[in-house]
């Protein structure tokens, strides 16, 4: 294991690490992204991501955790003192480890689905926190894939990774245009169910036992017409109060677990 010690915030490798955390343009240019925390890093490695460099603070990370990570990485390790680690850490409580990893292809062709898959499709979701929450629910419900159409947020945004608590690495994720995703779903015989208020039936009256794609748009504008026209059914959740919508992550969780309920009934 190759180990280097860095103590200065002016070191070029520290500056690169900070830039990768802060700028999506640099992540796209370099093909690298940043993950903090033992749990998230191990999820990454298990999902086939290749570590490029690992920064660690021996005053924070336990020897057991360090050895677990070291045994799974062939990249170089960079030791930093706690004052420097505290400056570069994106959030607190990350167990003393930050890694740079190589990005992976997120095209539709990279997805491998089982028979009668459960797929969640999100169109133009902008807030990393919402997307991260949907990914957590997708992991919990055993969804087979999440497809983000025409994304307005960087899929390697640190806020997204943090809010998903690593679920972006435990659930197969793809990005594509809405048009390409519709064609892909139809070619695979997966039913398209769009969540919308207009011309809809109750979600629990919709058969989700076969191949199912639950499609959701933004809270502000909903889904574009191409999805409404392509849908096999429009579904809705009862709203018994004075408001007419739920947060997209809450709605997605309700619909995913309805599919789970039907499939285990």
C-alpha positions as CSV (number, residue, x, y, z in Angstrom):
1,X,0.0,0.0,0.0
2,X,1.4,3.3,-1.1
3,X,1.1,6.0,1.6
4,X,1.8,9.8,1.4
5,X,1.5,12.3,4.2
6,X,0.1,15.8,3.4
7,X,-0.1,18.5,6.0
8,X,-0.8,21.7,4.0
9,X,-4.1,22.9,2.6
10,X,-2.1,24.4,-0.3
11,X,-1.0,21.0,-1.5
12,X,-2.3,20.5,-5.1
13,X,-3.9,17.2,-4.2
14,X,-5.9,18.9,-1.5
15,X,-6.9,21.7,-3.8
16,X,-8.1,19.1,-6.4
17,X,-10.1,17.3,-3.8
18,X,-11.9,20.5,-2.8
19,X,-12.6,21.4,-6.4
20,X,-14.1,18.0,-7.1
21,X,-16.4,18.4,-4.1
22,X,-17.5,21.9,-5.2
23,X,-17.7,21.9,-9.0
24,X,-19.6,19.5,-11.3
25,X,-17.7,20.9,-14.3
26,X,-14.5,19.5,-12.7
27,X,-16.1,16.2,-12.0
28,X,-17.2,15.8,-15.6
29,X,-13.8,16.9,-16.9
30,X,-11.7,14.6,-14.7
31,X,-14.1,11.7,-14.6
32,X,-13.7,11.7,-10.8
33,X,-16.0,12.3,-7.9
34,X,-15.7,12.4,-4.1
35,X,-17.3,10.1,-1.4
36,X,-17.0,10.6,2.3
37,X,-17.4,8.0,5.0
38,X,-16.7,4.3,5.5
39,X,-20.2,3.1,4.7
40,X,-20.6,5.1,1.5
41,X,-17.1,4.2,0.3
42,X,-17.6,0.5,0.9
43,X,-21.0,0.7,-1.0
44,X,-19.0,2.3,-3.9
45,X,-16.4,-0.4,-4.0
46,X,-19.1,-3.2,-3.8
47,X,-20.9,-1.5,-6.8
48,X,-17.7,-1.8,-8.8
49,X,-16.4,1.8,-8.5
50,X,-12.6,2.1,-8.7
51,X,-10.9,4.2,-6.0
52,X,-8.4,6.7,-7.4
53,X,-7.1,8.1,-4.1
54,X,-8.1,7.7,-0.4
55,X,-7.5,10.5,2.1
56,X,-7.7,9.4,5.7
57,X,-7.1,10.8,9.2
58,X,-5.5,8.3,11.6
59,X,-6.8,10.4,14.6
60,X,-10.4,9.7,13.5
61,X,-10.7,6.4,11.6
62,X,-10.3,3.3,13.7
63,X,-7.6,0.8,12.8
64,X,-10.1,-1.9,12.1
65,X,-12.1,0.4,9.6
66,X,-8.9,1.5,7.9
67,X,-7.7,-2.0,7.4
68,X,-11.1,-3.0,6.0
69,X,-10.9,-0.2,3.4
70,X,-7.2,-0.7,2.7
71,X,-7.8,-4.4,1.9
72,X,-10.3,-3.5,-0.8
73,X,-8.3,-0.7,-2.5
74,X,-5.2,-0.8,-4.8
75,X,-4.9,3.0,-5.1
76,X,-2.6,5.3,-3.1
77,X,-3.5,6.4,0.4
78,X,-2.9,10.0,1.7
79,X,-2.7,10.6,5.4
80,X,-3.8,14.0,6.7
81,X,-3.8,15.4,10.2
82,X,-7.2,16.2,11.8
83,X,-7.1,20.0,11.4
84,X,-6.6,19.5,7.7
85,X,-9.2,16.8,7.5
86,X,-11.7,19.0,9.2
87,X,-11.1,21.6,6.5
88,X,-11.7,19.3,3.6
89,X,-14.5,17.2,5.0
90,X,-17.8,18.1,3.3
91,X,-19.7,17.0,6.4
92,X,-19.1,16.0,9.9
93,X,-19.1,12.4,11.2
94,X,-17.5,10.9,8.1
95,X,-15.3,8.4,10.1
96,X,-12.1,10.0,8.9
97,X,-12.0,8.9,5.3
98,X,-12.6,10.7,2.0
99,X,-12.0,9.1,-1.4
100,X,-11.8,10.1,-5.0
101,X,-13.3,7.5,-7.3
102,X,-13.7,7.1,-11.1
103,X,-17.2,7.8,-12.5
104,X,-19.0,5.0,-14.3
105,X,-21.3,4.9,-17.3
106,X,-24.9,5.5,-16.4
107,X,-26.5,4.8,-19.7
108,X,-29.6,2.6,-20.1
109,X,-27.5,-0.1,-21.8
110,X,-25.7,-0.6,-18.5
111,X,-28.9,-1.7,-16.7
112,X,-29.6,-5.4,-16.3
113,X,-33.2,-6.2,-15.2
114,X,-34.8,-9.3,-13.9
115,X,-38.2,-10.6,-15.0
116,X,-41.1,-8.3,-14.0
117,X,-38.9,-5.5,-12.9
118,X,-39.9,-2.5,-10.7
119,X,-38.4,0.6,-12.2
120,X,-38.7,4.2,-10.9
121,X,-38.4,7.0,-13.4
122,X,-37.8,10.6,-12.4
123,X,-38.1,13.4,-15.0
124,X,-36.1,16.6,-14.5
125,X,-35.9,16.3,-10.7
126,X,-33.6,19.2,-9.6
127,X,-33.1,19.0,-5.9
128,X,-30.3,16.5,-4.8
129,X,-32.1,15.9,-1.5
130,X,-35.3,14.7,-3.2
131,X,-33.4,12.4,-5.5
132,X,-31.3,11.1,-2.7
133,X,-34.5,10.3,-0.7
134,X,-36.1,8.5,-3.6
135,X,-32.9,6.4,-4.0
136,X,-33.1,5.4,-0.3
137,X,-36.7,4.3,-0.8
138,X,-35.8,2.5,-4.0
139,X,-33.1,0.5,-2.0
140,X,-35.6,-0.2,0.8
141,X,-38.3,-1.4,-1.5
142,X,-35.9,-3.5,-3.6
143,X,-36.5,-1.6,-6.8
144,X,-34.5,-2.9,-9.7
145,X,-33.5,0.5,-11.2
146,X,-33.9,4.2,-11.0
147,X,-33.8,6.1,-14.2
148,X,-33.3,9.9,-14.1
149,X,-34.5,11.6,-17.3
150,X,-33.1,14.9,-18.5
151,X,-31.4,15.4,-15.1
152,X,-31.0,18.9,-13.7
153,X,-28.6,17.8,-11.0
154,X,-25.2,16.1,-11.2
155,X,-25.5,12.5,-10.3
156,X,-22.2,12.7,-8.4
157,X,-23.2,15.8,-6.4
158,X,-22.0,15.4,-2.8
159,X,-25.4,16.5,-1.5
160,X,-27.1,13.7,-3.5
161,X,-24.6,11.1,-2.3
162,X,-25.0,12.3,1.3
163,X,-28.8,12.4,1.2
164,X,-29.0,8.9,-0.3
165,X,-26.6,7.6,2.4
166,X,-24.9,5.7,-0.4
167,X,-28.1,4.3,-2.0
168,X,-27.0,5.8,-5.3
169,X,-24.4,3.0,-5.3
170,X,-26.7,0.2,-4.0
171,X,-29.5,0.7,-6.6
172,X,-28.8,0.5,-10.4
173,X,-29.1,4.1,-11.7
174,X,-29.2,5.3,-15.3
175,X,-29.6,8.7,-17.0
176,X,-31.2,9.3,-20.4
177,X,-33.7,11.5,-22.3
178,X,-37.4,11.0,-21.7
179,X,-37.8,9.9,-25.3
180,X,-35.1,7.3,-25.2
181,X,-36.4,6.0,-21.8
182,X,-39.9,5.6,-23.2
183,X,-38.7,3.6,-26.2
184,X,-36.5,1.5,-23.9
185,X,-39.3,0.7,-21.5
186,X,-41.7,-0.2,-24.3
187,X,-39.2,-2.4,-26.0
188,X,-38.9,-4.4,-22.8
189,X,-42.6,-4.7,-22.3
190,X,-42.6,-2.6,-19.1
191,X,-45.9,-0.9,-18.2
192,X,-45.6,2.9,-17.8
193,X,-47.6,4.3,-14.9
194,X,-47.4,8.1,-14.6
195,X,-48.2,9.8,-11.3
196,X,-50.5,12.7,-12.1
197,X,-53.8,14.2,-11.0
198,X,-55.5,14.5,-14.3
199,X,-57.5,11.5,-15.8
200,X,-56.1,9.2,-13.1
201,X,-57.2,6.1,-11.2
202,X,-56.2,5.3,-7.6
203,X,-52.7,3.8,-7.4
204,X,-53.9,0.8,-5.4
205,X,-56.4,-0.1,-8.2
206,X,-53.5,-0.5,-10.7
207,X,-51.8,-3.8,-11.3
208,X,-48.1,-3.5,-10.5
209,X,-47.3,-7.2,-10.3
210,X,-45.8,-7.3,-13.8
211,X,-42.9,-5.2,-15.2
212,X,-43.7,-1.7,-13.9
213,X,-42.2,1.7,-14.3
214,X,-43.5,4.3,-11.9
215,X,-42.9,7.7,-13.5
216,X,-42.8,11.0,-11.5
217,X,-42.1,14.6,-12.5
218,X,-41.3,17.7,-10.5
219,X,-43.7,19.1,-7.9
220,X,-43.8,22.4,-9.7
221,X,-44.5,21.4,-13.3
222,X,-45.3,17.7,-13.2
223,X,-44.6,15.4,-16.2
224,X,-44.2,16.5,-19.8
225,X,-46.8,15.5,-22.4
226,X,-44.6,12.8,-23.9
227,X,-44.9,10.8,-20.7
228,X,-48.7,11.4,-20.4
229,X,-49.2,10.1,-24.0
230,X,-46.9,7.1,-23.5
231,X,-48.5,6.0,-20.3
232,X,-50.4,2.7,-20.0
233,X,-52.2,4.2,-17.0
234,X,-52.3,7.5,-15.0
235,X,-52.3,7.0,-11.3
236,X,-52.9,9.2,-8.2
237,X,-52.6,9.2,-4.5
238,X,-55.7,10.3,-2.4
239,X,-55.2,13.8,-1.0
240,X,-57.6,14.3,1.9
241,X,-56.3,17.6,3.1
242,X,-56.3,21.1,1.6
243,X,-53.1,20.7,-0.4
244,X,-52.9,18.9,-3.7
245,X,-49.5,17.4,-3.8
246,X,-46.8,15.5,-1.8
247,X,-43.1,15.8,-1.9
248,X,-41.9,13.7,-4.9
249,X,-39.8,11.4,-2.6
250,X,-42.8,10.7,-0.4
251,X,-45.1,10.0,-3.4
252,X,-42.4,7.7,-4.9
253,X,-42.1,5.7,-1.6
254,X,-45.9,5.2,-1.4
255,X,-46.1,3.9,-5.0
256,X,-43.0,1.7,-4.7
257,X,-44.2,0.0,-1.6
258,X,-47.7,-0.5,-3.1
259,X,-45.9,-2.5,-5.8
260,X,-44.1,-4.5,-3.1
261,X,-47.4,-5.1,-1.3
262,X,-49.1,-6.4,-4.5
263,X,-46.1,-8.6,-5.3
264,X,-46.1,-10.2,-1.8
265,X,-49.9,-10.5,-1.4
